[in-house]
Amino acid sequence: NQSVHRFGLSEAELRDVLSLDNDVLAEVYQSRLPPSHTLIRFPPLLWARLRHELGDHLVERWENGITVLGFSLRQFSMVVKKRYLSVELRVQMHTVLSEYFSGQWSQGRLKPILLPSLMTQLNANRKVPSQPLWLAEGAANLRKLHELPYHLLHAGKWEELRHSLLGCLDWLYCKTLSCGVDSVIQDLSLCADAMDCQEIQLIRDCFLLLKPTVDFIDGNIDLSLLVTEIIARLQALAHAYPAVIGRLCSQCQDWCAACADPVLVPRSSFIQAPGGPLRATLSGFTKGVRAVDVCCERNVLIAGSEDGGLIVWDLKHLEVVHTLVGHAGAVECVKLIDKGVHCVSAGRDGCIRKWSVCSGKQLYCIQAAVSVQSQTSQLLHVLECRAVLLSSTHSQVKVWNVDTGDFLYEVDVQVESLAFGVMGQEMAIVSRDGQLWLHDPITGLQKSHNHLTSTKELTVASVLSLTKHGRLVIASQESSVILVSVTGILADVELPAPASFMCTSEDEKTLFAGCESALAVLHVKPNSVHRTQDLQHDALVLSAVQFSHGNKVITGSVDQIIRVWGLTTGQLLDSISGMASPVTFVSVYNTTIISASGSSTLLKLWQLDYDPKHKSQACIPANCPRVVISKDGNTVHFVKEEDRTKVFTWSCSEGMSSGSMEVSSEVCCMELAQQKRLLFCGLRTGTILIYPLAFAPETLCLPPPESLPEVRSMAISPREDRMAVSYVDAVCLFEITARDSFPCVEGPFESYSLSLLHSPVSAMALLPDCRLLYGTLGGEVAVYDFKSAMAAELDHHGAAITCVTLSNWDTHALVGSEDCVQKLWSLSPLLLDHTMEYKVVKGFYFEGVTCAAFSVNDKYVFTGSRDKTIKVWDVASGSLLYIQYVYAAVIKITPFKDGFVAISQLGSFIREGFRCPDALTQGYNPLRNFRAHYRVTSREKTLDTPHTFLKGDYNPAQFNFMSLLKAKQSSSSNTCVLL
């Protein structure tokens, strides 16, 4: 038994396991009867004798909170395995161990045994302990969690393993909480490799994808978070894989139905699904990623961040190898050298540091080696064949010994804005005006100085070294690339736009240049360059890399999309969204794309060979600036970022685009009259186009005022009989009527002039009684009554107002802004009910509300925030009820049945239901999965003066809520419930 364990067995466990082994007991009672026919155990004296005879061959060690026994020598263990453990016997022992850790024969259950001394079978109690998943509240059975999957797998009990453990929500949650998500992934990987089960592989990939979220909260995962992740990722696969994934999703749905706390229940898959493009997410930084390098030979990835840290990952096992701390400023450049054994980094603190990738130790630090305000395209270059390190500061290039960090020499050309590289065996320095210096990299002696002359003016933007050709490629601001040799210019090729970056294929036969929204592909020969094709994108191209297998090129762009192109045909083969930030870096490791962004703390790994049926289909393109959703949640109208003069329509039920409408100018705002089915588009020219969706393709038009001002915002009254339109200098009131059953918009009948000092209106809501509640870019909140022509400023936020949302029954309005404050107003009379403040304690997140919607019954308000969460607030008390992380900011939300439908910044369609009990459980804390504070300030309903009974920032997780409620309930029935 000691030779087939996973992490060792304690002495008590060994005695129990021996008592369950029928072969061992048959040997013990071969010639005599056991003391009792109803209770059979391995004799204690025999165990004492066995322990004594093994003597020094057994050693004790600490494992999972208990003392376990193991063989002292590895050779002794190998001999025991070879002599006594045949394949059949090994399976038999794993079977016994699996029965023990599953508790199959505990609690008085009788296990049959046939002893040689008896002719009949005995059913005897073995007196072994039960093995519950939880030993007590908060105390998991760690021995069972660690040992049972291993023994079930090797005993061949795969169905029990699949359904009772790996496909069981209780097991997965208990192990994730108690042992960590890495331990769960290890079990799933072990079983997926041995069983060749795609469902287990998909569950493993699901946990790989949710791992960064669990790591961010230090592993203290709540079951609601795990349930949300599983449903939102696996629900779409449940029908195709009913045996394990389908049952697991059903368990999650059952848990949500029985949950005693508030919970958002996903009705659709809206997070990246396993088996699709996204393979893993690497986290660890607190600010954006600025520099990345990869060594495929050693399976090493290193990245540097704005926060000054560097992290080394093992790409084979997706594990952090080292965290390198030393830079006091942002890491601007990092390079792996010596085949991935070492790396050098340059930071905004002016230092160059060399690190050992193996040990994680800093080998040396060179102070003031690079310019902190350097405008050059690169800060350092390593010439490994000559063992020198080059760096630039202002008009100088400094050279160091890359092995020791010793200073060798410096070259001062008395010219600012230098770019440098390597041409053959020489160090090349290029100035902005096209001067070229060649120096010996060892001695620093100048070999030549030329002024590159071209047929047109030359302003150098960046330089790329072609080491295999012994050439330089210069990108000019005059939209060209120039091939340069020692003798001068060899070729000058025109580009569609100035190149913002350049890179080459591994063999340096293909050159890629990012030219605004196009990637220019050029064929390179030793003495010539030819532009072969331009790959047109929808947005600015930021990065590119060639994938040699299949002759493809991968690009990243500012629209947050990774594209895969065929180099031979120039055809777009695939588009991958989900980066959620502009893709400033892409690289390839085997068949995996590595992407990073200076605006994101995360690096993401994408599979090139994924199964297309597992790809999560976005509802609309990412980063759409204008979106509206129909009341039934089935139709989405949107405007693309790259083409704001066309309105597209997406049918969610059909999963496809259902048409588009041409617009004469850029769409600045959109509104949808749900009952009358009228789509309003406000244009930059001041025109408003109205599309009667029931009478397509008819179009109505409201001409612009004489000054042709831009339409900034629109609001439709709840009865859909009026519409307010905010221009640059005025707000006008129109009436929505019908003539011969055809919709008609008339007016303006009323107008409210805005002063020159008035901040532009950013959001507004039109009340049934013709009052206009609006907010401005300056943070002001005001109300204007069109009937009495009276205006009054109500409040002031610290940032621009992003939404003014009216409740379904016209009793409340929520005003949200770009800061951490949102306010809930009562409309009859117009009084501030609650001020809700939510602030992230620490993290790379933006605060502020992007959109909001009241539930159908007006009991709750749902808000989408820039911190990529959806929050649920109680309208009556202002209390925060629930927070859900959805991996992207929500840009539009609308109520639907018992919850809402929403569109995220990534274009995902989110459909969720909200369940909330009538009374909250004692100690319920909505912030249990988040590092944040929130505060609610409410007015006393019997008074008009606002008050707050808690002042200052606080963490509700540390607050005694029930004592607070009891104390306040005794003094007043109108209290603010804080959760």
Secondary structure, DSSP 8 states (H G I E B T S, - for coil): -TTT-SS-B-HHHHHHHHHH-HHHHHHHTSSS--S-SSB----HHHHHHHHHHHGGGEEEEEETTEEEEEES-HHHHHHHHHHH--HHHHHHHHHHHHHHHHTTTBTT-EEEE--TT-SS-EEEE--B----SEEETTEE-HHHHHHHHHHHHHTT-HHHIIIIIIT-HHHHHHHHHHH-HHHHHHHHHHHHHHH--HHHHHHHHHHHHHHHHHHHTTT---HHHHHHHHHHHHGGGTTT-IIIIIHHHHHHHHHHHH-SS-EEEESS--S--TTSSEEEEE---SS-EEEEEEETTTTEEEEEETTS-EEEEETTTTEEEEEE---SS-EEEEEEEGGGTEEEEEETTS-EEEEETTT--EEEEETT-S-TT--SS-SEEEEGGGTEEEEEETTEEEEEETTT--EEEEEE-S-SSEEEEEETTEEEEEETTSEEEEE-TTT--EEEEEE---SS---EEEEEEETTTTEEEEEETTTEEEEEETTEEEEEEE-SS--SEEEE-TTS-EEEEEETTEEEEEEEETTEEEEEEEEE-SS-EEEEEEETTTTEEEEEETTSEEEEEETTT--EEEEEE---S---EEEEETTEEEEE-TT-S-EEEEETT--GGGS---SS-TT-SEEEE-TTS-EEEEE-SS-TTEEEEEETTTTEEEEEEE-SS-EEEEEEETTTTEEEEEETTS-EEEEEGGGTT--EEE---TT-----EEEE-TTSSEEEEE-SSEEEEEEEEEETTEEEEEEEEEEEE--TTS--EEEEEE-TTSEEEEEETTSEEEEEETTTTEEEEEEE-SS-EEEEEE-TTSSEEEEEESSSEEEEEEETTEEEEEEEEEEESSSS---SEEEEEE-TTSSEEEEEETTSEEEEEETTT--EEEEEE-SS-EEEEEEETTEEEEEETT--EEEEEEE--SS--TT--TTTTS-EEEEEEEE-TTSSSEE-SS-S---GGGS-HHHHHHHHHHH-S------
